[in-house]
């Protein structure tokens, strides 16, 4: 068996959620003193679902174990799998059994609706049900420990390739949290706190981003992570136009829409002319004067 280690994550000092959600998480913490609890977190891509799970573990001083459900290719793989070692085939226990038998551990089932194999989640029914135990031939009876909290996260919707709607019988075992992007003023404050950019810079970034997110014809999902990437570049002196262009993975058509949106916000008439220099060791880019376009 591998020496799997579980660790308590570091808290995010600037993690914003609603006061109502804070109260709910405190109730989940208290409820877990009686028995293990299951919570399903659903929301748009990049709205902070995984960060919420990590922050819960950090806030309540709990070890965290994360499992990428999208990597499961066969039933039973959460608990272990057979490996060939030399001329022998041996059963290798995975982290999951240790995690669910560790008191107060937070189990993060990431992208729970995206397994590679349709029966890869079968074993979860037992550990998430009232029995909280499962018999594994190679391990014996595995029982969920006191205080364990299961968090499952999922991007739900037709736009996510490879996802499946979560089985109703499995979904019925969870409390549910619906998450969305932060309100513009809160996201603006977050960018300022985390990157040190000025208020007007943060305000402009959030206005442009929310215009793209809320486009009635072709909404573009932009995660808070990408907002921070943009702000980090701005904090290092990049113009906002440049920071957004290099931070977002978008098609040419979407890029044109983005530039138009930035033009409206910044009143830029056109892109700045570009200097071409040699980018190579000893190229002395700062002193070169080549063609401008």
C-alpha positions in Angstrom: 0.0 0.0 0.0 1.3 3.5 -0.9 1.9 6.0 1.9 -1.0 8.3 1.1 -0.9 11.5 3.2 -3.8 13.8 3.9 -3.3 17.5 4.6 -5.3 20.5 5.8 -5.3 23.1 3.1 -4.3 26.7 3.7 -7.2 29.1 3.9 -7.8 31.8 1.4 -7.8 35.2 3.2 -10.1 36.8 0.7 -12.8 34.2 0.0 -16.2 35.8 -0.6 -19.5 33.9 -0.2 -23.0 35.0 1.0 -23.8 35.2 4.7 -26.5 32.7 4.1 -24.1 30.2 2.7 -21.7 30.7 5.7 -24.6 29.8 8.0 -25.4 26.7 6.0 -21.8 25.5 6.1 -21.7 26.0 9.8 -24.8 23.8 10.0 -23.1 21.1 7.8 -20.2 21.2 10.2 -22.4 20.6 13.2 -24.5 18.0 11.4 -21.4 16.0 10.6 -20.8 15.5 14.3 -23.8 13.2 14.2 -23.1 11.3 11.0 -21.3 11.8 7.6 -22.9 14.4 5.3 -23.1 14.7 1.5 -23.2 18.1 -0.3 -23.5 18.7 -4.0 -22.2 22.0 -5.4 -23.5 22.9 -8.8 -22.8 26.0 -10.8 -21.2 27.6 -13.8 -17.7 26.8 -14.9 -15.2 28.8 -12.9 -17.5 30.2 -10.3 -15.6 28.8 -7.3 -17.1 25.4 -6.6 -13.8 23.6 -5.9 -12.5 26.7 -4.0 -15.5 26.5 -1.8 -14.7 22.9 -0.9 -11.1 23.7 -0.2 -12.1 26.7 1.9 -14.6 24.6 4.0 -11.8 22.2 4.8 -9.4 25.0 5.7 -11.9 27.0 7.8 -12.9 24.0 9.9 -9.3 22.6 10.1 -10.1 19.4 8.3 -7.9 17.2 6.0 -8.9 17.3 2.3 -8.8 14.6 -0.3 -9.8 15.4 -3.9 -10.7 12.7 -6.5 -11.0 13.4 -10.2 -14.1 11.4 -11.1 -13.5 12.1 -14.8 -10.4 9.9 -14.6 -12.3 6.8 -13.5 -12.3 4.2 -16.3 -13.6 1.1 -14.6 -15.8 0.1 -11.6 -14.0 -0.1 -8.2 -11.1 2.1 -9.3 -11.8 4.6 -6.4 -10.8 1.9 -3.9 -7.9 0.3 -5.8 -6.7 -1.5 -8.9 -4.5 -4.4 -9.9 -1.0 -3.7 -11.1 1.7 -5.8 -12.6 4.9 -5.9 -10.6 7.5 -8.1 -12.2 5.9 -11.5 -12.7 3.1 -10.8 -10.2 -0.3 -9.1 -10.3 -1.0 -7.3 -7.0 -3.9 -5.2 -5.7 -2.9 -1.6 -5.1 -5.1 0.3 -2.6 -5.8 3.9 -3.6 -6.3 6.9 -1.4 -10.1 6.8 -1.3 -10.4 4.0 1.4 -8.0 5.9 3.7 -9.7 9.2 3.2 -13.2 8.0 4.0 -12.0 6.2 7.1 -10.2 9.3 8.4 -12.3 11.2 11.0 -13.5 14.6 9.8 -11.9 14.3 6.4 -13.4 16.3 3.5 -13.9 14.2 0.4 -14.1 16.2 -2.8 -15.6 14.3 -5.7 -14.7 16.6 -8.6 -16.8 16.5 -11.7 -19.0 13.7 -10.3 -21.1 13.6 -13.5 -18.1 13.0 -15.8 -16.8 9.4 -15.2 -15.3 7.6 -18.2 -17.1 4.4 -17.4 -20.9 4.5 -16.8 -20.6 2.1 -13.8 -17.5 3.7 -12.2 -19.7 5.4 -9.5 -21.5 2.2 -8.4 -19.5 1.9 -5.2 -20.4 5.4 -4.2 -24.0 4.4 -3.6 -23.1 2.4 -0.5 -20.7 5.0 1.1 -23.2 7.8 0.5 -26.2 5.9 1.7 -27.3 5.5 5.4 -25.2 2.3 5.7 -22.0 4.3 5.1 -20.1 1.0 4.5 -19.1 -1.2 1.6 -17.5 -4.6 1.3 -14.5 -4.7 -1.0 -13.1 -8.3 -1.6 -9.5 -7.1 -1.5 -10.0 -4.8 1.6 -12.8 -6.3 3.6 -15.5 -4.0 5.1 -14.7 -0.3 4.6 -16.8 2.0 6.8 -17.0 5.7 6.5 -15.6 7.4 9.6 -17.4 9.8 12.0 -17.4 13.4 10.8 -16.6 12.8 7.2 -18.2 15.3 4.7 -18.5 14.4 1.1 -18.6 17.4 -1.4 -19.4 16.6 -5.0 -18.9 19.3 -7.6 -20.3 19.5 -11.1 -20.7 21.7 -14.2 -24.2 20.9 -15.3 -25.5 21.7 -18.8 -25.3 20.7 -22.4 -22.3 23.0 -23.1 -20.0 20.7 -21.1 -18.8 18.0 -23.4 -18.5 14.5 -21.8 -20.8 15.2 -18.8 -23.8 13.2 -17.9 -26.8 14.2 -15.8 -26.3 12.8 -12.4 -28.3 9.7 -11.6 -31.5 10.7 -9.6 -30.9 8.0 -7.0 -27.4 9.3 -6.4 -28.4 12.9 -6.5 -31.1 12.3 -3.9 -28.4 11.6 -1.3 -27.0 15.2 -1.3 -27.8 18.6 0.1 -27.4 21.0 -2.7 -25.6 24.4 -3.1 -26.1 26.4 -6.2 -23.2 28.8 -7.0 -22.9 31.7 -9.4 -20.3 34.3 -10.3 -19.6 36.9 -7.6 -21.5 40.2 -8.0 -19.5 42.8 -9.9 -18.8 44.9 -6.9 -17.6 42.0 -4.8 -15.4 40.6 -7.7 -14.0 44.1 -8.1 -13.0 44.2 -4.4 -11.5 40.7 -4.7 -9.2 41.8 -7.6 -8.0 44.7 -5.6 -7.3 42.7 -2.5 -5.5 39.9 -4.2 -3.5 41.8 -6.8 -3.2 45.4 -5.5 -4.6 47.0 -8.7 -6.4 50.4 -8.4 -10.1 50.6 -8.0 -10.7 52.1 -11.5 -8.7 49.3 -13.0 -10.6 46.6 -11.1 -13.9 48.3 -12.1 -13.0 48.3 -15.8 -12.0 44.6 -15.7 -15.2 43.5 -14.1 -17.3 45.6 -16.4 -15.8 44.1 -19.5 -15.9 40.6 -18.1 -19.5 40.8 -17.1 -20.4 42.2 -20.5 -19.0 39.0 -22.0 -20.5 36.7 -19.4 -24.0 38.2 -19.9 -23.9 38.6 -23.7 -27.5 37.7 -24.7 -26.5 36.1 -28.0 -23.3 34.3 -27.1 -22.4 34.4 -23.4 -18.8 33.6 -22.7 -18.0 31.9 -19.3 -15.1 33.7 -17.7 -13.9 32.2 -14.4 -12.9 34.2 -11.4 -9.5 32.6 -11.9 -9.3 34.3 -15.3 -10.3 37.6 -13.8 -7.4 37.3 -11.4 -5.0 36.4 -14.3 -6.1 39.6 -16.0 -5.6 41.6 -12.8 -2.2 40.1 -12.2 -1.0 41.3 -15.6 -2.4 44.8 -15.0 -0.7 44.9 -11.6 2.6 44.3 -13.5 1.9 47.3 -15.8 0.1 45.7 -18.7 -2.7 47.7 -20.3 -6.1 46.3 -19.6 -6.7 45.6 -23.3 -3.5 43.6 -23.5 -4.1 41.8 -20.3 -7.5 40.6 -21.3 -6.4 39.5 -24.8 -3.6 37.3 -23.4 -5.6 35.9 -20.5 -8.7 34.6 -22.3 -8.9 31.5 -24.6 -11.3 32.7 -27.2 -12.0 32.3 -30.9 -11.2 35.0 -33.4 -14.8 36.1 -33.6 -15.1 36.3 -29.8 -11.8 38.2 -29.7 -13.3 40.8 -32.1 -16.3 41.1 -29.8 -14.0 41.4 -26.8 -12.0 44.2 -28.4 -15.1 46.1 -29.3 -16.3 45.8 -25.7 -13.0 47.1 -24.5 -13.2 49.9 -27.0 -16.5 50.9 -25.6 -15.2 50.9 -22.0 -11.8 52.5 -22.6 -12.7 54.7 -25.6 -9.6 53.4 -27.4 -10.0 54.1 -31.1 -7.6 51.4 -32.4 -4.9 49.1 -31.2 -1.6 50.7 -30.5 1.1 50.4 -33.3 3.5 47.5 -32.6 7.3 47.5 -32.5 8.9 44.4 -33.9 12.2 43.3 -32.2 14.4 40.3 -32.1 13.5 38.1 -29.1 16.7 36.2 -28.5 19.5 36.1 -25.9 21.6 39.3 -26.2 18.9 40.7 -28.5 18.7 43.8 -26.4 15.1 44.3 -27.2 14.9 47.6 -25.3 17.4 49.3 -27.6 16.2 47.9 -30.9 14.2 50.1 -33.4 12.8 48.0 -36.1 9.6 48.2 -38.2 6.4 49.5 -36.7 3.0 48.3 -37.8 
